[in-house]
Amino acid sequence: MSTTQPATTGAAPEKTPAKLVFAAPRRGKPPRHLADLTTAERREAVAELGEKPFRADQLSRHYFARLVDDPGKMTDLPAAVRERLVSELLPSLLTPVRELDCDGGTTLKTVWKAFDGVLFESVLMRYPDRATMCVSSQAGCGMNCPFCATGQAGLTRNLSTAEIVEQVTAGARALARGRIPGGPGRVSNIVFMGMGEPLANYKAVIGAVRRITDPAPAGLGISQRSVTVSTVGLVPAIEKLAAEDMSVRLAVSLHAPDDELRDDLVPINNRWKVSEVLDAAWAYADRSGRRVSIEYALIKDVNDQAWRADLLGRLLRGNLVHVNLIPLNPTPGSKWTASRPEDEREFVRRLEAHGVPVTVRDTRGREIDGACGQLAASTED
């Protein structure tokens, strides 16, 4: 195993930057939903329907606090009022079209179909001490990372705030009703690490974070410190997120410590280089007081060399950071595959030698197309 950076010979061939898509194609919008609206906007919407504004608080309590999805159980609302408010503010947004579970039923992956037929995924993972919901922020993704199933599918459209929140409430209901082994429980952690680039759908994602973390009945009441928002490195959006003064964790999908390789693995690097992304991440850590998570998918003979571990360690040491190494879950027919166990161990050892905290992610869901975008793609097929 090489421990030094190999020398390059000759001029490097000129690269053609991968096509990146930031703006989603124009499509019809999903119907307005209670979860799209702030508390004040809900009261205004109810008043516009000719009802007293306090009815919005009742509706919010049923949806966010009690997780009610059967209008017949909203018995504090008169039947005629209930029918109208539910029709206008609690329309059906998502239909589960496929569900697969593994790990003894404690990992549940769902493919959702939206009103316009687009498909996207969420994953509920129950552990002994927590339950984590991994949600999608887009149908597809425009970042074009070559080792990612979603990135290769391209971007279909952004999800609405309510479409994101509905993924969480579905998981919350499954836990609360004892559907997941381990008895009734609650969602404790949210990670925006499903399909899509969250910061490319900034407004809807921030709205979803607010709905998820606002105290009930305004929202689901999950702590901001239990929410992680990931990004491939959209520097202006990271700076904008810092200005929100929230305490969510930022996760940066780095995957390479050097610009030469990252230009290929994460094409957005052709616009914002590693140093710029990390500078924005450190500024976020300074302002939020939260440790930044560096996501690094280990790919055999591509980015798992010992010298790259040393370079990564030198870039990160001394900062408020933690490295999350991810054994690659390869997509069918892909040339990319997970690193050898001995190379993974050496990568960990090198980072630890630089004083950088590091863990290897639990690889749940491999047998159910667990990698981002795989199950939705196979469902479309």
N, C-alpha and C positions, 0 to 999 in steps of 0.2 A: 504494500500500500504506500503510495507516494505521500511524503510528508512535506514536500516543497512545491510551490507553484511552478508548473511546467513552463518552460520558455516557449514563446511562439516564434514561428519562422515564417518569413514572407509576409506580404501584405494581406490583411484580413479581407475577405470578399465583402463588397458593399451590401449592407442589409436593406431589405425592403420592409419598412415598419408594418406590423400587422394592423389591419383595419380595426379601429375602436369605435364603438357606438355609445355616445352619451345620451342622446335624445331618443326616447322610445318612439316607435312608429305611431302615427295618429290612429286611434281606434276609439270605439264608443266607450263612454265612461260607465263604470258600475253604478248601480242605483245608490242614492244617498242612504247612509246608514248612521245610526246613533253614534257608533264608534268613530265616525269621521269628524264628529263635532265636539267642540269644547262645551263645558257646562252652560255657559252663557248662550252659545249657539243652539243648544238643545232646547233651551227655554224659549228662544225666539222662534224656533221651528214649530214647537208645540203651539205657541200663541198664534202663529200664522195659520194653523189648522183649526183655530177657533176654540182651543182648549186653554184651561188655566195653566200657567207656566209650571206649577208644582207637579203637574203630571209628568213632566220631563224627569224630575227627580225620582218619581216612582218607577218610571220605565228604566232609568239608569240603575236603580237598586236591583231590579229584577235581572238585568243583563249582566252587570259587572259584579255585584255582591252575591247574588243568589245563583247565578249561572243558569237562569231559567231559559229554556228554549221551547217550551210549550206555552203558548199564549193562554191556554185554559187555566194555567196555574197562577196567572196574574189577577187574583181574585179581588184585589183592592182597587182595580180599575173597572168601572161599569162596562158591560159587554160591548155596547156600541162604541164607546170611547176606545176601548182596548183594540177592537178590530181595526179602527181607523189608524191609531197610533202605530200598531204593529205593521200594518200595510205600508205606511209611509216612512217609518223610521227603523223598522227591524225586518227589512226584506231578506230573503234567502240569498246569500252571496256565494257560498261555496257548497259543492256537492262532492262527497268522497266517492271516487271512482275505483280506488284500489287501496287496500291496506295489507301490509305484511308485517309480521312480528318475528322477533328472535330473542335470544337471551332469556328464554323461559317466559316470554311475553312481556318483559320489562322494557323492551325497545319496540316502539311502534312507529312505522313509517307510513304516511298517508299521501296519496296523490289526490290533489283537489282539482276539480273543474270549476272554473269561474263562469259567470253569466254568458261570456262570449266564447266559451269552449276552450280557453287556454288552460294548460295544465301546469301545476307547480307542486312542490313538496313541502312537508314539514315532518319533523321527527321528534318523538317524545321518548326520552331516555330516563328511566327511573333507576336510581342508585340507592344504597342503604341510607344515605344521609341527605339526599336531595333529589329533585326531579327537574330535569333540564328540557326546555323546549327549544328546538332549533327551527327557526322560521325563515321563509323566503321573503325577499323584498321585491323581486322582479320575476316575471315569467321569462326565463332565459337570462342571458347576460351578454353585454356588449364588450367585455374586456378581453375576450379572445385568447385566454391562457390555454396553451396547447395541450396540457395534461389534464384539463378539467372538462368533464362531460357537458356541463352547462355552458361553459365558455365556447365550446365547439358548436353548440346548438344555435348561438346567436341570441339577440334580444328580441322578444316578442312585444312586451310592454311592461311598464311599471305597474306594480300593485298599488291599490289605494290603501290609505291608512286602515280602513275597516277590514280589508282583505287580509292585512297583516295581523291585526288584532284577533280576527276570527280564528286564525290558526292557533293562537294562544288559548282562547276561550274553549275551543274544541278539546285541546289537551287538558285544560283545567276541569272540564266536565268529565272526561274519561277518568281522571284521577279521583275527583270528588265522589263519583258514583261507583268506585271500586272496580272499574273495568280492568285496571292494570294490577297484576299480582302485587301483594303487599298491603292490601287493605286501602280504605279511603285515604287520600292524600291531597296535596296541593302543589302546583307548579312553583318552584322556588327560584329558578334561574332561566333567563332568556338569552339565547345567543343568535345574533343576526349573521348566521353562517350557512344559511340554506342557499337557494338559487338566487343569483343576482349580486350586484355590487351595491350595498346599502347606501353609500354616500352619493351614488349616481341617481338615487331616488330620494333626495335629501328631505324634502318637505314632508312626504308621506311617512318616511321612517321616523323623523323627529315627532310627528304627530302620533305615531304608534307608540313610541317610547313614552310620550306623555300619557296616553291612555293606559298603558300597561302599568305605569308607576304612580299615577295620581291616586290618592287614597279613595277607597270606595265611599260613596257610589259614583264618584267622578270617573274612577278607573278601577283597575284590578288590584291596586295597592301593593304591587311587588316593588321591592327596594331598587332604586336606581343602581346601587352598588352590585346588584345581582344581574344586571343587564350588560351584555357585551356587544359592541357594534364593530364589525370588521370592515376592512377596506384594503384594496390592493395598493392604495397610495395616492388618492386624489388630494393633493396637498391643499388647495384652497378650501376644500370641504372639511378637511381635518382642522384647519384654522377656524373655520366657521363653527364647527362642533365645539371647539374649545371655548368660543365666545358664548355658547349656550349656558355655560356654568353649571353643567350637570355633572353627576358623579358616576356616569356609566364608564365601563372599561373600554378602552380602545384596543383593538387587535389589528395588527398590520400583517397582511399576507406578504411576507418578504420573499421567501423561497430561494433567494440567492443573495450573497453579500457583495457581489461585484457587478458593475453595470454591464459588462460584456455578456454575461450569462443571463442576467435579469431582463435585459432588453428582449431576449427570446422567450423566456419563461413567463414573464409578466409584461406584456407589450406596453402598458402604460408607462413603464420605465423609460421609454423613448421620449416621454414628455417631462416627467419628474424623476430625477435620478435618485439613487439610494441615499445619498447624503441629504438631499432635500426632503425626502420622505421621513428619514430618521430625525432630522431637525424639527419637523412639524410634530412628530410623535413626542419628542422630548419636551417641546413647548406645551403640548397637551398634558403631559404628565405633571409638569410644573404647575399648571393652572388648576388641574383637577385634583392633584394629589394622589392619583391612581396609577398603579404600575401598568405599563404598556405590555401587552402580550405580543410577542413576535411569532407568527405562524410560519412554519418551515416544513413543507412536504419533502421528505427524503426520497429522492429518485435515484435508482441504481445507476452508478457511473456517470451521473449528470451533475448533481449538486452535493454529493455526499462525501467528497474528498476531505481528507484530514486538513489540508491547507485551507480549504474553505471554512471549516470549523474554526480554525485559528483566526482567519480574517474576520469572521462573524464575531468571535469573542472579543477581538480588539475594538470592533465598532461599537459593541454594546456595553462593555464593562464600565462600571462607574455610574450607570444610569438606572433609573427606576424601571426595571424591565424583567421579564420572564420569557424564556423561549419555550414554545410548545412544538415539539417535533412530531410530525405526523407521518407514520408509515403510509406511503401512497396506496390508495385503493384503486388499482388500475381499471380503466374502462375497457369493455370488450374490444379486442382487435387493436388495442393501443400498443405502441412500442415502449411506453413508459411502464416501469414496474418498481416495486418497493426495494429499498436498499437491502443488502445482505445484513444479517443480524450482527456480524462482527464489525461492519462499517458503521452501523447505527450506534453500537456501544462505544466505538472510538470517537465518533462525533460528540456523543454526550460527554465523554471523558475530557475531550479538548475544551469544550465550553466550560465545564466545571473548573478546569485548570485556570481559566481566565476569571474565575469568580462569578460567572454568569449562571443564575438559577435556570434549570432546565428540567422538563419532564417529557416523557413520550406519551402521546395521547392514547387513551383507551380506544382501540379500533372496533367499536361496536358497529353492527349492521352490515358486515361484509357479505353475509349470505343473503341479504335482502336488498342488494344494489344500494348499499349504504352511502356510497360517495355521492356528492351533490349532483343532481340531475340524472342519475342513472335510471332510477325507477320511472320517472316521468317519461324519459326517452323510450324505455322499453314498453311503457303503456301506450304511447303514441304509435309505436311500431305494431 
